[in-house]
Amino acid sequence: MTYTIFYKMAAVSLLMCLSACDKPTNQMPTSTSSASSLVTPSPNTNSDADAATSIETTTDKWATTDAWKGKWNGPEGTFLQIDGGAGNYNLTIQNLDGPLTYTGIGVGEEIQFERNGIKETIHASNGAQTGMKWLSDKSNCFTIRVGEGYCKK
C-alpha cells in the first residue's frame, strides 16, 4: 500500500514538472492530428498500475517540429535545412551570402533560435504569409520573419 502512495505522489510530481515546461503559442496548427494523448485519471484504488496510468502522458512532445526536418527551399538558391529531433535542432540557413548554422529548440509549434543576438522563431505558414512573391502560390511553408520564408516543393 505504501508503494501505491509513493507512485501516485511521483506521478503527480512528474505531471507538475511537465506542465510547467509547456508554453501556449498563438501560431496556427500545422496538422489535424493531435500531438498528445491524454489518459483520464482513474478513481482512487490500491493498484500500482492505476497510479502509473493516472498521469497525463504525451506521446511525442515534439511531433510537430520533428516532422519539419529536411530541406525547405526559398528563392534564388536560399534554403532552410532542419536536422536533429526531440526538440533539439541543427539549423542551416543558406542566404545569398552563404550558409550559416544555428542551434534551435522546439517550443510548442515553433522552433526558436538566436541569430545575431536576436531571438528568432520558425513557424508554419503558407506562401502568402512569407511576404515573398516567389512563394505566394505555395501552401507548405515556414516563415522566420516577413520577407524570409521557405517552402517544400
C-alpha positions, 0 to 999 in steps of 0.5 A: 500500500505504501508503494501505491502512495509513493507512485501516485505522489511521483506521478503527480510530481512528474505531471507538475514538472511537465506542465510547467515546461509547456508554453501556449503559442498563438501560431496556427496548427500545422496538422489535424492530428493531435500531438498528445494523448491524454489518459483520464485519471482513474478513481482512487484504488490500491493498484500500482498500475492505476497510479502509473496510468493516472498521469497525463502522458504525451506521446511525442512532445515534439511531433510537430517540429520533428516532422519539419526536418529536411530541406525547405527551399526559398528563392534564388538558391536560399534554403532552410535545412532542419536536422536533429529531433526531440526538440533539439535542432541543427539549423542551416540557413543558406542566404545569398551570402552563404550558409550559416548554422544555428542551434534551435529548440522546439517550443510548442509549434515553433522552433526558436533560435538566436541569430545575431543576438536576436531571438528568432522563431520558425513557424508554419505558414503558407506562401502568402504569409512569407511576404515573398512573391516567389512563394505566394502560390505555395501552401507548405511553408515556414516563415522566420520573419516577413520577407524570409520564408521557405517552402517544400516543393 
